[in-house]
Amino acid sequence: MSDFYNQGAVPLDSAAYIPRGFEQKVFGEITAGRWVLLLGPRQHGKSSGLVRLNNRLREAGFTAALVDLQGLPPCPAFEDLLRCFTDQIGRNIRRAIPRPRIEDRGEVAAWLEAAFPPAAAPVAIIIDEAGSIENPQYRNSFYGQIRQISSLRADASTDSIASRIRFVFSGTFRPETLVDERNSPFNVCQTVYTDDITLEQAIELARSVNPSVVDHVKAAHDVLNGQPYLLQTVFQETLRKSELPIEIAFAEALKNLPHSIGSHLEGIFSKIVGNTNLVQKVAQMVQQGSTDVAPADSDYTFLQVIGLAKRQDAKLIFRNSLYQQVAKASPQLVPPVAATVAPSKVSVFAIEKTALAFMKNPDLREICFSAYGGAVKAHSNESYRLALTGFGSAMEALLIDLHLSVNPGQLQTAVNAAKAESDTTKKANFGREIETDPLTWSLFNLINVARKLKIKGAYPEPNHTLREWRNLVHPALAMKKFVDESKLEPDSVAASALFSMLLRDINP
């Protein structure tokens, strides 16, 4: 018997692998001379399939190389990125790649020509994690130059790299926003989406790896709907409980699965919680069971690409009942009323840095992202007092950036309105603070002035509750009303929701 596998690409000699439909589609497109964009969720079998596709293309006569852009080291210059990219190609095809001339080392085509000199054999470059180049200038240059290679194919000589090369771009990203659309190679690709494994395939997988779990495959498939990583994980966890009868071990593994796959869920939901449009759509799926698909709205496609949702006729529904269960329990998707008691053991998810891209000040953006990420980690570790501090600090950075981004006249109008408030809890009181410099303001004033700034046709409502919770970390204040750490989880959950609501209200 073999082992179920849920860490990285499944090894070629492992029984824990089932051939997937997307592999055959990509192979057919490449052998027909076309480029391919392969999109699908993380941990959905893309990398395992690409390893096998790479071998199959070599058997079909291609000089094939598999490059993982997530494995690139930090690159101080664009030339360094191209060198590291080509070095990966060299390791994959097991030969040293000569360097282009110095003046050509900023050109993707020059490095590819050095790697694949004129010959008859077709070339296939598989780029996994294609969205991993963080520097937008490098990313646009890299993919823009690859697009230029595509444009040269029409009249290139048969032995040139432009004529012989085929690309597969694989990942979990929005192709329409990753690269400037005018220079995107994704526009000249055939798009293929990864597929879940069927019940029959799941049974075949179980028989190949460990037949003792075969009788439980249908129950797992009913909950997880063919997500290969989740199926492998639940059976792996089942077999680890060898001291229990198999049916009890399976029931416990399935029940505890959300806690076993925290990073997997984080990878999905972090892409949602910082995006107002995605939150609205997922909230509608939670409340109504589905949301109508609008063909021109790429958000619907992206919810499928990240794996949360799937199409059902003209509706979008949750991909499986596990994801639906997690979404229903998330205060960031269906925020609770401030200060209400939240259910115990509720997950709080981080946000991606792109969710804060609208912030004008890069330092405040980094502080906000770091504080929020720290709060999420503290919450996961049941350090709720620290989590409250982190969520409060993230809100403060967000509000400072908001006030710094508006014009002086608009800011002064809001300041005057906040100073004129009759309700003392909403009245700005600057004291020694400089009215024209939000960097000097207390969080109390940041909140009250923000309420007088018209954003997207409405006034935001940042909540003083989060400010008060944040102050629980102050020893003198904590002494006055000390709350045991274990009892602060509902406050931490609600704090994450309050931040999400503020983000929604001020994100243009």
N, C-alpha and C positions, 0 to 999 in steps of 0.2 A: 504493500500500500504506500501511496505517496502522501504528500501534504497539500492542503489548500494553500493558496498563495495570494497575499494581499499587499505586498510591499514592492512597488516598482514593476518593471516589465517582468512577466512570467518567463523564466528561463526556457530556452528552446527544448531542453530535454525533460521538462516537467509535464506530468499528466494533467496538471491543473489548468488546462487551456482548451478552449473550444474555438475552432475557426469561426470567424465572424463574416457577415455579409458585406460589411464595408471594405474588408480586405480585397475581396474579389472585384468590387466596383473600382477601387483605386487602381488595382493591377490592370484592369481592362482599359481604363482611361490612359494610363501611362504607356502601355504597349501600343495604344492607338495614336500616340504622339501628342497627347494633350497634357496640360498642367492641371494639378489638382489642389483644391483647398479642402482639407479634412477637418471638420469641426465636431466637437463633442465634449462632454463633461470631463473633468479631471477624474482619474481613477475609473475610467469607463473602457479600458482596454486598448486605447489608441497606441500607447508605446509598445505593448505586447504585440499588437498587430503589425506595427511598423518594423519591428525587428524581423518578423517573419516575411514581411513584404520585401525588405532589403535582401534577404537571402533568395527569395523567389525571383526577384528581378535579376540577380546575378546568374541564377540558373538559366534565365531566359536570354542571357547574352549581354546584359547591361553592365557597365561599370557603375556600381551603385554605392552610395555612401549615406550613412545616417548620422545627422548632426543634431545634437540637443543644445539649443541656445540657452537653456536654463543652466547649462554647465559652463558657460563662458565666465571667465574671471572679470573683475573690474577693468575697464579699458579706458585709459586716460585720453587716447586719441582714436579717431576713426580707423586709422591704419592698424592700430592694435587689435581692434575688433575683427578686421578682415584677416589678420594674421592668425588669430585664435580660431576663427571660423575655418580657415583653410587647414590649420594644424589638426583640427578634429577630423576633417576629411582625410588627411594623410594617415592618421591613426586607423581610421576605419577601412581604408583600402590598402593599408599596410605598405606604404611607401613614403619616402620623404618628398615633400613638395618644395621645389626650388622657389626662391623669392623673385617676384617681378622686378623690373628696373625700379630704381628709387622713385623716379618721377611718375610711375604708374601704380604705386602702392596704395593709392586712395581709390582705385578702381576695382569694383567687384569682378568685372570681366577679366581683368589682367590676372588676378589670383586664380580664377577658374581656368583660364588658358594655361597657366603654369601647372595646375593640377591635372588637367586633361588635355595634353597636346594633341594636335591634329591626328585623327585616326578614324577607323570605320565604326568602332563600337559606340552604341548610344550610351548616354550618361544619364543617371537618375540621382538627384540630390533630394533626400528626404530631410526636411527641417522640422524637427519636433519642438514643441513649446515656442512656436514662431512669434508669440507675443511678448517674449521675455526681454527684448532690448529696451531698457528703461529710458535711455537718453533719446528724446523725440527727434533731435537733429540727426543722430546716427541712424535711428530707425527709419526715418523717411529717406535718408540717403541710401541706405542699404537696400531697401525694397524698391525705391525709385530706380536705382541702377539695374536691379534684376528685371524690372518692367521694361527697361530699355533693351535688355537682351531679348526679351520676347518680341519686341518690335522689329528686331533685326532678322528674325527667323525667315521672313518671307523671301528675301533675296540672298541669304547667306550660302556660302559654298557647303557642300554636303559634309565635309570633314571638319568644319568650324565648330567651335563650342556652341554658338548660338543655334546652329542647326541640330546638333546632337543632344542638347541638354533638355531634360524634363525636370520639373520641380514638383514636390509634394510639400505643401505648407500645412502643418498640423498644430492644433491648439484649441484653447477655450477662450475666445476673444471675439470682439466685434470687428469684422474686417473693414466696415465702413468708417470706423473711427480710429483704428490702429495706425493707418497710414493715410496721408493726403490722397483723396480719392483720384485725383488727376494722375498720380504717379503710382498707383497701386497695382501690383501684379495679381492681386486677388480678383481683379475685374476680368482677367483673361483666363481664369481657372474654371474647371468644372467643380462644383461644390458637392461634396459627399458628407453625409452625417453618419456618425456612429449609431449602432443599433443595440438595443437590449438583447439579451439571450432569451430564447423561448423556453417554455417549460420542458419541452423535449430535450433541448440542449442542456438545460440545467440538470436533468436526470442523467444524461450521458456523462456530464462532468462529474457528478457524484459517483457514478459507477466506476469511472476511471480512477478517481482519487481514493475514495473510501466508501464502499457500498453500504456501510452501516448507517449512513445518513439518508439513503435513497428514499425511505418511507416519509421523510420530513421535507423533501424538496418542494412538494406542492404547497405546503403550508407557508414555507419561506417565500416562494415565488408569489403567492397571493398577496403578501405584505410588501415585498420589495420589487415586484414586477420586473424581474430579469436584470436588475442592476448588478453586473458581475462582481464588483468589489464588495458590495453588501452581502451577496450570497456567499462568496468565499469567506468573508469575515464571520458570518453567523455560524457557518459549519466549522470553521477553525476554532471558534470559541466553544462550540458544542463539544468537540473532541478533546479540548483541553480539560473539560470537567469529567475526566475519565472515572472518577470515583462515584459518579451518579449514573443511574439508569439513563440510557440515551434519550428517552422521551422527556425526562425532567431536565436533563442538561440542555436539550434543544430549546425547551420552553424558557429557561432562564437566560440562555444566550440571546434569544429573540427579544425578550423583555428588556434586557440590559443593553441592547445594541446601540441606542442613542448615546450612551456613555462610553461605548467602546470605539466609536467613530467620531469623536469630537472634532478632530482636525478636518475630517471629510465634510461634516456639516458646516464648519467654519468657512471652508473654501467656497461653499455654495452661498450661504446666507450673507457673508461679508460683501458679496457683489451686489446684494439687493438692498441692505438696510440703509446705505448711504445715498440711494438714488430714489428721489421722490416718485418718479413715474413707475419704477418697478415696485416700490412699496405699495402704491395704490392698486396696482394690478394684482399683486399677491394677496393683499388684504381682501380684495373682491373675491378671489378664489377661496379664501378662508371662509368668508361670510356666505357666499352663494354656491360654493362648490366648483365654480368655473368662471371664466371671463371670456367675453366675445373677442375673437381675433380680428384685428384690423390689418389687412394685408400690407399697407404702407408703413406700418409702425414696426420698426426693427426691435423694439423692446420684447415683442412676443417671440420673435425668433431667438433672441438672446436668452430668454427664460428657458427655452428648449435646449439651447447650446450648453448652458451651465448645468443642465440636468434636472432642474426643479420641476419642469412642466413638460407636457406632451400634448399634441393635437388630438382632439376628438371631434371630427367634423369641423364645424366653424367655431369651436370652443377650445379654450386652453384649460386643462385640468392638471392636478398634481400628478407627477410621474408615478408616485407610489404612495401608499397610505402612511409610510413612515415619515416622508417629507411633509405630508399634510399635518400629521400629528405635531411635528416640531414647529411648523409655521403657526399653528393654532396657539401654541404655548409661548410664542415669542412676543414680548411686549413692544419690540421695535417694529413689528409688522401690524399688530393690532394693539396699540398703546393703551394701557390701563389709565383710569383717572388718577391724577396725582394723589399720592399719599394713601391710596387704597391698598389693602393687603393683597399681595400677589401670591400665586401658588408656590409651594416649595419646590426647590431644585429646578428653577427656570433657567434655561441657557440664555446668555447674552453674547451677541456676536460682534466681532470687530468690524470696522469699515475699511474699505480700500482707500488708499491715499487719493485716488482719482475723485472720490466723493467730495473732497475738499478743494478740488482744482479751482473753484470759483473764488477762493480766498485770495486777496490781493498781496498780502505780505507773506513771503516764503518762510520767514522765521516763525511767524504765528501759525502758519499752516503746519509746519513740522511739530511745533509745540502741541497744537490741538490733536494731531494724529497720534503723537507719542503718548499724550496724557490719556486719550481715549483707549488706546491699545493697552496701556498699563492698567487702566480701570477694568477692562475686560478680563485680563489675566488675574487681577486681584479677585474679581468676582468668582472666577472659575476655581480659585484656590480658597474660596470662602473667607477671604479677607475683605469683608464688606465695608468696613470703615475706610480702608484705603481706596476701595473702588469708588465710594462716594466722593472722596477727595479728587480722584482722577476725573470723574465725570464733570465735577464742578469746575476743575481747571480747564478742561476741554471747552466747556461752555464759555468760560471767561475769555479764552483766546479767540473763540468764534465771535464774541460780541465786540472785543477790541478791534478786530479786523473789520467788522461791519461798520463801526463808527469811523474808523480811519479811511474807509473807502468812499464815504459820501462826501459831497462837496461842502465847504465850510458854511455856506448859507443854509443848506438843509440841516446840517448838524446844529447850528445855532438855534434854528426854529424849534427843533426837537428839544434842545436843552431848555429853552424858554418855556415850552409847554410843560415839560417835566417839573420845572421849578414852580409853576403856577398850579400844580395839582392840589386839590383840597384834601384828598386822601393821603395822610402822612406816610402810609406804607408804600405809596406810589410816587411820592414827592421827592425830586432830586435835591440833595443837600450837599454842596461841594466843599464847604469849609476851606481847607488848605489846598484842595485839588484845583487844577487849572482847567477851567471850563472848556477851553479850546483844544485841550490835549487829552484824549481818551486814555492814553498810556498812564496817566496819573489817577484815573478814576477808580473808585472802589467797585466791587461787583454789584453792590446795591445800586449805585448810580448807573452803571452800564445797563442793568436790567431796566431801570425806570426810563432812561432816555430812549432805549431801543423800542419801547412801547409807543413812542411818539414818532417813529420813523415809518413812513409808508413804504412798504416793500411789496411789489407785485400786486398793487391795488388794495392791500390790507395792512393792518398793523400787527406785527408779531407779538406774541404773549410769552416771553421768557418768564420762567417761574421762580419766585423767591424760595420755594421749597428746596430746590436743588442747592441754592446758596446756603440755606440753613443746614442742610445735610452735610455739605462740604465742611462746614465749621465744626462738625462733630469731632474732627481730628484734633482740634485745639484743646489741650488739656484742661484749661480753665473752664471752657464751655462744656466739655464733656463731664466735668465734675458736677456741674449743676443739674444735668439730666443725663446720667450715664445709662446707656443701653447696651446690654450684652451683645457681643459680636454676632452670635448665632441668630439674634432676632432682627438683624439689620438687612437680611436678604431681600425682603419685600421693598425696602427703601432703595436698595441698590438696583433692583429690577426697574422700579419706577423711575429712578434717575436716568437710566439708559434710555427709557422711553421719552422722558422730558427733553433730553439732548436731541433725540431723533426728531421730535416734533419741532424743535427750534431750527434744526438743520433744514427740515422741510419748508419751514416758513420763510427763511431768508435766502435759500439757494435760488439764484435767478435762473 
